[in-house]
């Protein structure tokens, strides 16, 4: 055959790199993406600019217990509960509008079969639609598609919840621990301040078991732990009863050791907290049966109730701790309500105590002097030195405001030395200013701690030598309770001072032991009768008065003192009638406002010049 035969018709082949080739590849990739989207294990959905589900994969349908395709057309925000939180709802809408690059949040959702799901939601622009919007904003333009991913984190959340429970609860009592308590307290204070639906108040019962350490020490920590657990159960029952009919029962927490707290959110006033404290004390009074052992325990409770606004966690706990201390100090087994005035006094005491020692160094103390007048000649025989504190914040303070504090912290030794030196120097100055008259002695109060904690004898000898004051012109006053029963070092010190020529006086005599027989064995030369006896002489001379017990007692003490060789000073003499009767019964010296109030040294100088 000389004709050519026709071969097979050639197949059309798209040239690589042509527009048709690119289109084909996109079609293939798009199909692959849709297939991958459909079978992806991560629950996914495509949402349009209006928030409607355009498509959802099988995993998302399974997550919600829905049939494949059943979610299409659903409102995505309602499906995954994005509308319940205003901040999350706003962020979601911003992502759909292309003004925000991503939203991530966690939601608790309800499965159709009844169980709960914890889902982590991520919403972001679709990759193919992403770009730069107007003004450079990251987004996909208004009405663009967004990809929604919903990861089931229920197992992780459950594990975190268990770990948090362990972290936030006490292993002994199973109650909320200190961490959870303070978390709830901070939340309650915030809610009480900003939530208009609350009462705006908060209450706290801060409880400590009395004598719990003895249980641990005698019966062991195992029994102690059982007791703590039993106490926790009773406190929980008390809280449940207190919360009956209310929005929430008080939170019961163990703060550590034998300390518990009952936190009342949205409290209605102090009466509610007092009722809870009463119920708690009554519940704990019933004995505990622990493995055959019957134990009784009591508790002290500090009760605080106040407005939440302006209250801090630290401030509330400090108030509760202070009030609990008051309950302990007042006798235990009771509740005590926070008292702002009492707390202010405590704060003042703390401020004074912390500044006592520096105050001596800053020379903030001054001495006033009150004359000691002879009842027979009405002449000034001596003066008592009385210390005052010119406090930069609280003004002029009398000894009853700070001497007790000084004795507690030991600064009385330093302060007492300063007073002794200043008083002796002034007495010596008066002696030199008025050489023609009989010199006056100076009487200085001495605390018992000065005798124990310092070498008082050496201090006195040094100061007398330094100032040049004769020992006979120095009188040291100690309280009756400090002197009576003295033995050992105190008695040796008193004897050494007496041998030196210093007078020893007992102040406020008649308020303590009043043992005149014991006085005969002490190196004492002066008794100062407590002012309560003299104040009993209120009636005028010649006035009918059926009860003269005070006068009879004073007369008997004066006579016995004189037989022991002691002189007697009457304090708080305020009227001429009192002075006359004291003179009549033989009292030697008077001291009080009848003669002069405590005055600065220059006023005493004037008084001495007038008497010269």
Buried (B, 14 or more C-beta within 10 A) or exposed (E): EEEEEEEEEEEEEEEEEEEEEEEEEEEEEEEEEEEEBBEBEBBBBBBBBEBBBBBBBBBBBEBBEBEEEEBBEBBBBEBBBBEEEEEBBEBBBBBBBBBBEEBEBEBEBEEEEEEEBBBBBBBBBEEEBBEEBEEEBBBBBEEBBBBBBBBBBBEEBEEEEEEEEEEBBBEBBBBBBBBBBBEBBEEBBEBBBEEEEBBBBBBBBBBBBBEBEEBBEEBEEEBBBBBBBBBBBBBBEBBEEBBEEEEEBBBBBBBEEBBBBBBBBBBEEBEBBBEBBEBBBEBBEEEBEBEEEEBEBBBBBBBBBBEBEEBEEEEBBEBBBBBBBBBBEEEBBBBBBBBEEBBEEBEBBEEBBEBBBEBBEEEBBBBBBBBBBBBEEEEBBBBBBBBBBBBEEBEEBEEEBBBEBBBEEBBBBBBBBBBBBBBBBBBBBBBEEBEEBEBBBBBBBBBBBBBBBBEBBEBBBBBBEEBEBBBEBBBBBBBBEBBBEBEEEBBEBBBBBBEBEBBBBBBBBBBBBBEBEBBEEBBBBBBBBBBEBBBBBEBEEEEEEEEBEBBEBBBEBBEBBBEEEBBBBBBBBBBEBBBEBBBEBBBBBBBBEBBBEBBEBEBBBEBBEEBE
